[in-house]
Amino acid sequence: MEESLFERMVRGDPASFREFYDRHAGAVFTVCYRLTGRREDAEDLTQDVFLRAWSSAREFRGEAGPATWLYRIAVHRYLDVTRRKKMRKILSLDFRGAPEIGDSKSEPIAAAREEPSRIHERNEVERILRRAMEDLPERQKTALVLQHDGGLSVEEIAEVLGLATGSVESLLHRAKKNLAARANPLLNFF
């Protein structure tokens, strides 16, 4: 079913692209949000991913699934944007006013019937983990987000990042170790 949808999309059928978008947009947005840490940036990045998917659908070789292909586009666009932001920050020589990924506060996640103290505690833990994620090297962060939020296997992450599976396993191991080292002192406060 996915192949025929994709084939119709390649032929330029807008309805098939809409269906393709509806199937994959939520997962792509989740990965983009975890990478950027900001809803607005994730929305922009998700839109960019699907615009690029539409314009380059003929280049899709089918060696991986469409979702993996979309994640690959998302990761490459995210890294491009991140590099450009860092370069602008360096070239501006004014580090105080430059906005960084993750500066805005995310919406609190809370169940309607939870006690306020538990909601606050969970939001604090989430904030600490988000901050710790922001401090990870980009490749470690990307691999961890693809595994945790994208639900990709090590092999699929290797495909997205263009790395050997052993390299991805190493990235994930270091990412988890670094995340624990950065977050643990702050989490012990609770």
C-alpha positions in Angstrom: 0.0 0.0 0.0 2.8 2.4 0.9 4.6 1.8 -2.4 1.5 2.6 -4.5 0.9 5.8 -2.5 4.5 6.8 -3.0 4.4 6.0 -6.7 1.4 8.2 -7.1 3.2 10.9 -5.1 6.2 10.7 -7.5 3.8 11.1 -10.4 2.8 14.4 -8.8 -0.6 13.5 -7.4 -1.4 16.1 -4.7 -4.0 13.9 -2.9 -1.4 11.1 -2.5 1.0 13.7 -1.0 -1.6 14.8 1.4 -2.2 11.2 2.5 1.6 10.7 2.8 1.8 13.8 4.9 -1.1 12.8 7.1 0.6 9.4 7.8 4.0 10.7 8.6 3.7 14.3 9.8 3.1 13.5 13.5 6.2 11.3 13.8 8.4 13.7 11.8 7.2 16.6 14.0 8.0 14.7 17.2 11.6 14.0 16.0 11.9 17.7 14.9 10.6 18.9 18.2 13.0 16.8 20.2 15.9 17.9 18.1 15.1 21.6 18.2 13.4 21.9 21.6 11.1 24.6 20.3 7.6 24.1 18.8 8.0 26.9 16.3 11.3 25.6 15.0 9.9 22.0 14.9 6.9 23.2 12.8 9.2 25.1 10.4 11.5 22.1 10.1 8.6 19.7 9.6 7.2 21.9 6.8 10.7 22.1 5.2 11.1 18.3 5.4 7.8 17.7 3.5 8.5 20.4 1.0 11.9 18.7 0.3 10.2 15.3 0.2 7.7 16.5 -2.4 10.4 18.1 -4.6 12.8 15.2 -4.4 10.3 12.3 -4.3 11.7 11.1 -7.7 15.1 10.6 -6.1 13.8 8.2 -3.5 15.4 4.8 -4.2 13.3 2.7 -1.9 16.4 1.2 -0.1 14.8 2.2 3.2 11.2 2.9 4.1 9.6 6.3 3.5 9.7 7.1 7.2 13.4 6.5 7.4 13.9 8.7 4.3 11.9 11.5 6.0 13.9 11.2 9.2 17.1 11.4 7.1 15.8 14.6 5.5 14.9 16.0 8.9 18.2 15.3 10.4 20.2 16.8 7.5 18.0 19.9 7.5 18.3 20.2 11.3 22.1 19.9 11.1 22.2 22.5 8.3 20.1 25.0 10.2 22.1 24.4 13.4 25.4 25.0 11.6 24.1 28.2 10.0 22.9 29.5 13.4 26.2 28.7 15.0 28.1 30.4 12.1 25.8 33.5 12.4 26.4 33.6 16.1 30.2 33.5 15.6 30.2 36.0 12.8 27.9 38.5 14.7 30.4 38.8 17.6 27.4 39.6 19.7 26.6 36.4 21.7 24.2 38.0 24.1 21.3 38.6 21.8 21.5 35.5 19.6 18.6 33.1 20.2 19.5 29.5 20.7 17.6 26.3 20.1 15.6 25.5 23.2 15.4 29.0 24.6 11.6 29.0 24.8 9.8 27.1 27.4 7.8 24.1 26.2 4.2 23.6 27.1 3.8 21.8 30.4 2.7 18.2 30.0 0.2 17.4 32.7 -2.8 15.1 33.2 -5.9 16.9 34.2 -6.3 15.1 37.6 -2.7 15.1 38.8 -1.7 16.9 41.9 0.0 20.2 41.3 3.2 19.1 43.2 3.5 16.0 40.9 2.9 18.1 37.8 5.6 20.6 38.9 8.0 17.8 39.7 7.5 16.1 36.3 7.8 19.4 34.5 11.1 20.1 36.3 12.5 16.7 35.5 11.5 17.2 31.8 13.2 20.6 31.8 16.4 19.2 33.3 16.4 16.4 30.8 15.8 18.8 27.9 18.6 21.0 29.1 20.9 18.0 29.4 19.9 16.9 25.8 20.7 20.4 24.5 24.3 20.0 25.8 24.9 16.7 24.1 27.0 16.7 20.9 24.7 16.9 17.9 25.3 13.4 16.6 24.7 11.8 20.0 21.5 13.9 20.4 20.3 13.0 17.0 20.9 9.3 17.4 19.1 9.3 20.8 16.1 11.2 19.5 15.8 8.9 16.5 15.9 5.9 18.8 13.7 7.2 21.6 11.2 9.5 19.8 11.5 8.1 16.2 11.3 4.5 17.3 14.1 3.6 14.9 16.3 0.6 15.2 20.1 0.8 15.3 20.1 -0.3 11.7 17.6 2.4 10.6 19.5 5.1 12.5 22.7 4.0 10.7 20.8 4.4 7.4 19.6 7.9 8.4 23.0 9.1 9.6 25.0 7.2 7.0 27.1 5.4 9.6 27.9 1.8 10.4 25.7 0.1 13.0 28.7 -0.2 15.4 29.2 3.6 15.2 25.5 4.1 16.0 25.7 1.8 19.0 28.7 3.7 20.2 26.9 7.0 19.7 23.9 5.8 21.6 26.0 4.4 24.5 28.0 7.7 24.8 24.8 9.7 24.5 23.1 7.9 27.3 26.2 8.0 29.5 26.6 11.8 28.8 22.9 12.4 29.4 23.0 10.6 32.7 26.2 12.5 33.8 24.6 15.9 32.9 21.2 15.2 34.4 22.0 13.1 37.4 23.4 15.8 39.7 20.3 18.0 39.0 17.9 15.1 39.4 19.4 14.1 42.7 18.2 17.5 44.0 14.7 16.1 44.1 
